Amino acid sequence: MAYITGLRRDRSEWTPKFVKSIDSEKCIGCGRCMKICAHGVLAPKEVDEEDSAKMFASVSNAENCIGCEACGRTCKKKAFAFEPLMA
């Protein structure tokens, strides 16, 4: 089972982990992940609960993900799931 790998500056191998999903039970809608992602992978998703509109993050353009995991590192609630891609 081989995964897609990349090289760091020091020529050591690195296996990027791409965003798989966001746990809607953990997400509080703070928006930090959407601000940090420079590739437009995430977008707000409106959820109507008892006549109050709340916004949560959702994976809208997974194909743009470069596997940096910056969104997951900024998430205080650890709502992100990542996985490497098969080569």
C-alpha positions in Angstrom: 0.0 0.0 0.0 1.8 3.1 -1.3 0.7 6.7 -0.6 1.5 9.9 -2.5 4.6 11.4 -1.0 6.5 14.7 -1.4 9.9 16.0 -0.5 10.9 18.6 2.1 13.7 21.0 1.6 16.1 18.6 3.3 15.0 15.9 0.8 13.3 13.8 3.5 10.0 12.3 2.4 6.6 13.6 3.6 3.2 12.0 3.3 0.5 14.7 3.0 -2.8 14.0 4.6 -5.8 15.5 2.8 -9.0 16.7 4.4 -11.6 14.0 4.5 -14.4 15.4 6.6 -15.5 17.8 9.3 -17.3 16.5 12.3 -20.5 18.7 12.5 -21.0 17.7 16.2 -17.6 19.2 17.1 -17.5 22.2 14.8 -18.5 25.5 16.5 -18.4 27.7 13.4 -15.6 30.0 14.5 -14.3 30.2 10.9 -10.6 30.0 11.7 -10.1 27.0 9.3 -11.8 28.9 6.4 -9.6 31.9 7.0 -6.3 29.8 7.1 -7.0 27.8 4.0 -5.5 29.6 1.0 -6.9 27.1 -1.5 -10.6 27.5 -1.1 -11.2 23.9 0.2 -13.6 25.0 2.9 -16.8 27.0 2.8 -19.5 28.0 5.3 -22.6 25.8 5.6 -25.7 27.3 7.0 -27.7 25.2 9.5 -31.1 26.2 10.6 -31.9 25.3 14.2 -35.0 26.7 15.9 -35.2 29.8 13.7 -31.6 30.8 14.3 -29.2 30.5 11.4 -25.8 29.1 12.4 -22.7 28.8 10.2 -20.4 25.8 10.2 -17.4 24.8 8.0 -17.9 22.2 5.3 -15.6 20.6 2.7 -16.7 22.2 -0.6 -13.6 21.8 -2.9 -11.8 18.7 -1.6 -9.9 18.5 -5.0 -8.1 21.7 -4.1 -6.6 20.4 -0.9 -2.8 20.2 -0.9 -2.5 18.2 2.3 -0.9 20.8 4.6 -3.4 20.2 7.5 -3.3 23.9 8.4 -7.1 23.8 8.9 -6.8 20.9 11.4 -4.0 22.6 13.3 -6.1 25.8 13.8 -9.2 23.9 14.9 -9.5 24.1 18.7 -12.2 21.4 18.7 -10.3 18.9 16.6 -13.2 18.5 14.2 -11.2 17.5 11.1 -10.4 14.0 9.7 -7.5 13.6 7.3 -6.3 10.7 5.2 -3.4 10.1 2.8 -4.1 9.3 -0.9 -3.1 6.1 -2.5 -0.4 6.5 -5.2 
